Every structure is written in structure tokens, then in C-alpha cells.
Amino acid sequence: MDPNAKTIISFALFFLYLSFSNISLARGAEVDDETPFTYERNPEKGPEGWGKINPHWKTCNTGKFQSPIDLTNARVSIIRDEAWRRQYKPAPAVILNRGHDVMVSWKGDAGKITIRRTEYKLVQCHWHSPSEHTVNGTRYDMELHMVHTSAGGKTAVIGVLYKLGKPNEFLTRLLDGIKTVGKEERDLGIVDPRTIRFQTKKFYRYIGSLTVPPCTEGVIWTVVKRVNTISMEQIAALRSAVDDGYETNSRPVQERNGRSVWFYDPNV
């Protein structure tokens, strides 16, 4: 089949996939308690064994649309349409140590993103160190996940990659809260997600899964191409805040299994 025709067909199927609310998508929330699983190279409790710990987590081992993946430029389909809108606003938020990560959860309306006429409300964000997604085999120092959900139960996550450099503005404002975060929710007051400040014109998109148990599939992933910066102090604060053994909390790259990955670039 002609490569261009293949791209058009796969792209059309992707939009069809997004348009039907009755398709089973990512309705299972991320696990809040890290007790049974680890990120260590342990066949029983490590990533390779997550699906055997709990019967509700079997997708972690049997799923064919798992995340993260390597985003290889040589194997993506180029799309010229930006295909999303971002509308965030300040809202009350809390911070919580979930053991395996630090999470900021918005309690008010913090805005939304719109992907192909479906609105996804911003719910929470959290960090993984080092990054979970890789780009052409390169793993970065940190990855932020902004988790959104639709009224129909669909999940869309934005991944933002970071490398060592200047302090990140968003984390600078949260640093005191991160250093003192505990297992109970701590009020942060009004938090503006717009201060995350990531470039939105060029990005990768594919269908994957949650990267922690229960590894539910059907997540719409958008990984921003531009790599932002983060300071060593900020990385250290996030690693110190989590429980022992979770200082590095990144799931290994998963098999692509023939999935299409689209790269959006309006300038091409």
C-alpha cells in the first residue's frame, strides 16, 4: 500500500476511534497506593510482574497498547493540523505524596483541552524521574504528566519532557509544598496550570495506556516535542519526597506493536 494512503487510513481510524463514546477507553484511575508494586528490576513486584500482583492489573502484562514508548522520528506520520486547543485557568489545588509519586490535584475548574471536539478536563499532574517516554532512544531527566478526563470517561494525558538546566517556573512555585508534602492532602491555594508553559505547536500523539497499575489502555497521549529545563534542586526535591525505593519511578519503554504515532507540525 502507498505510504501516504496508509497514513490517511490510519489517521481516519484514529479520528473514528475518538468519536465514539461507547468504545472502552481508559476509565480505570491510577492506583493511589504503591504498596504492592515497585519500579525495581524484580520479577515479582517490578514492572515486568505488575500484571501478576493483582488480577485487575493483568493488562500491565497482556496489553498490546501499553505506555510509555520510544518516539522514533523515522517511524512517525507527519500531520500538519495542530488538532487540539488548550484552555487552562487558575483554580484551587492540593498536593499529595502518593508514595510512588508527588501529585498536584485541582479541586476546582482548572480548564480543559479539546481534541477533535471532545473536551477533557484537567484533573491532576505528577512527575516521573527519569522520563518515561524516550525520543529516538534518548531518556530525559524528568517527565510531567497532565491528566485529563472527559465527561464520557475517556483519558487524555499530556507528557512534558525536561532536561537539566534553568529552574522550572511551575516547580519553583511548588517547591516548599513538595519539600513538606505528606500522605494527607495539603492545600496549595490557587494554582495556575498555565505556568507550566509548554510549547504546543509540535508534538507526538498515539494511543497508549496509564504507565502505572492498572495500566488501563485507551489513553490518548500527547507528548510535547520541545524539551523544557529543570534544576537539580527540583529533581532532588521530587525524589526525596517519595517513599524509599521510588526515587526513580519510571516504567520501562513498552513495545509499539505496530501502533501508529503521529507527529504534528503545522510548519511542514
N, C-alpha and C positions, 0 to 999 in steps of 0.2 A: 504494500500500500504506500502511496505517496506520503512522505513525511508531513507535508502541510495538511493533507486530508486527515491523517491520523490525529494531528494536533486539534483540528477543528472538531472532529468527532469526540475526542476525549474531553475537550473544553465544554462542548454541548452537554455531554453526560454529567459533567460536574455541576453545571447550572441546573440541570434537571434534578440532580441529587439535592441541591439546596432548596428547590421549590416545593418539595413535598413534605409536609409536616408529619405525615404518618410513617415516614421512614424512621427506623430505630436508630437514634443518634445518641450522643454522649449524655445520658441522663444520670449516670452514677457519679456522685460527687467524689472528690479526692478524699482519701482516708484522713481522718483528723488525728488518729493515734498511731504513732510509729512503732509501738511495742513489738509487733510480730516480725517486722521486716528491717533489713539493713541495706546499705549500699556496698558492703564488703564483698570480696570475692569468696562468697560462702555458698556452696550448692544448696544448702537448706534454707537459709534466710536471706541470702543475697539476691540480686536482680534475676539471676538465672533460675531461682527457685521460688519466686514470688507466687507463681500460679499454683504451687503445691501447698502453700501455707493455709490458704482459705479457699473453700470451693467457689466462693463468689469472686475470687481473683483469678480464675483459671485462664481468662483471656490474656493475662500477662504472658503466658507461655504458649497459648494456642492461637492467639490473634494474628492476622495477616496484615493489619493496618496499624502497627504499633509505632510509637514515637519514643525518643527522637530519631531522626535520620540524618545522614550526611547530605547536605545540599550541594550537589556537584553541578557546576555550571554547564559542563559538557552534556548533561542529560536532562536539561530543563526545556520547557516550551516557552518561547517568548510571547508575552501578551502586551499589547500597547495600551489597553484600557486600565485605568487605575483601579476601578471596580470596588471601591469602598469609600465610606465617609466616616469621619471621626468627629464626635460632638461631646466633649467632656466638660464638666463643671465642678466647682468646689462642693464638697459635701462632708458631713460628719463621718469620722472613721475611727477604728480601733486597731491596735497592734496586738499580736498574739504569737507566742512561741509554740508551734505545733510539734516541737521535738525534732522533727526531720527538716523543718524549715521555719523561717520567720514570715508571717503573713500580715499584710495590711488589708483589713476588710472594711468596705464602705457601708455604713448603716443608712445613709440617705441616698438620694438620686445623684450619682456621680456622672451621669451621662451615658453615652452609648456609642457603638459603632454600627454602621449599616452595611451589610454585604448582600448585594443582589436583592434588595427590597426587604430583607429580613433584619430586624433590629435586635441587637444583642446588648443587654445592659451590663455595665461594668460592675463586677461583684467584689473582686479581690485581686491582689497581686502578691507575688512571693518571689524568692530568689533561689537560684541553684549555682553552686560553685564547685568545679569549673562549669562552663556552659554545657548544656545537654546536646543541642544541635551543633553540628560542625559544618563548616563551609569549605569545600574542596579538601576535606581531611583536617582542617585546622580547628582546634578546640580553643575557645577563648576563656578568659578568666572568670566571667560571670554571665549569667543569663537571667533576665527578668521575665516573668510570665504574668501577663494581664489577662485574667479570666473573665469571660463574659457569658451570659446565658440569655436565651430568647424566651419569649412567653410560651413557646411550644416545647421547651426543654432542650433545645439544641445548645451546644457549647462551642464557643469560638475563643481561641487564645492567641494573643499577640506575644511573640518572643522578641526580646531586645537583647542584643549581644554587647558585651563590654570587654575592654582590654585595659591594662594598667596605664594610668595617665592622670589627668586632672581629676579632682573630686567630682562626683556626680551631684548635681544640684538637688535632686529629689532626695537622695540618701543623706545629704548634708542636713536637710531639714528634719530628717527622721532619726539622726544618729543617736541623740540622747535616749529616745524611746527604744531603739534597738539594743543599746547597751544595758538597759534596765528591764527589758521585756521578760515576762514570766508566762506561766501556763494560763493565767487568767487574763481576759481581755483588758487592755489598758486604753483609756480614752486618749485620742490624739487631737481632739478638736476638729476643726475644719481642715481637710487635706485636699489640695487641688491636683488631680491627676494630670493636668496639663503641664505641670512642672517636670514630668518625666521626659518631655521634649525629645521625641524620636522622629527621625525623618520618615515621611510616609510615601514618597513617590516610587521608590524601588523596593520590592520585597518578593519573597518566595511564598507560595501558597500550596498546600496539599492537605489531603485528608489523613488524619492520624488518630492518636489516642491520648488519654491522660498519661503522664510519664511516671505516675505513682499509682499503687494499687487503688482501685480495682482495674486500672489500665483500660477503662471503657473506650471503645472505638467510636468513630464518627465525629471526632473533634476537627473543626476547621482551623488549621494552623496558618498563621501569617507571621513569617519571620523576617524582620526588617533587615535589609542588606547592610545599611550603614552601621558600623561598629562604633559604639559610644565609649567613653572613658570612665574609669572608676579608680579611686585611690586605694593603696594598700591598706590604709587605716579602715576604710569602709569594708573591704573584703574581710579583714581580720575581725571587725565587729560582728558581721553576719555569721562568720564561722564560730566565733566564741559564744554567740547567743544560743546556738542549737545544742542539743544533747551530745554527750561524748559519743564519738563514732559516726557523727553526721556532719563533721566539718566539711567533708567533700560529699555532696548529696546529689550527684548526677547519675542518671541511668545511662548505661552504655548505649551506643548507637544501635538501632534495630535494622533488620533487613527491609529494603524498599519493596520487595515482592512485586515488581512491575508497576508500582503506582506512578501516576503522572504527577510531576511537580511543575508548577507554573512560575515563571519569573516575570513580574510586572515591571515594565519600564516604559513610561509614556514618551520617552525621548527617542526610542528606537525607530 
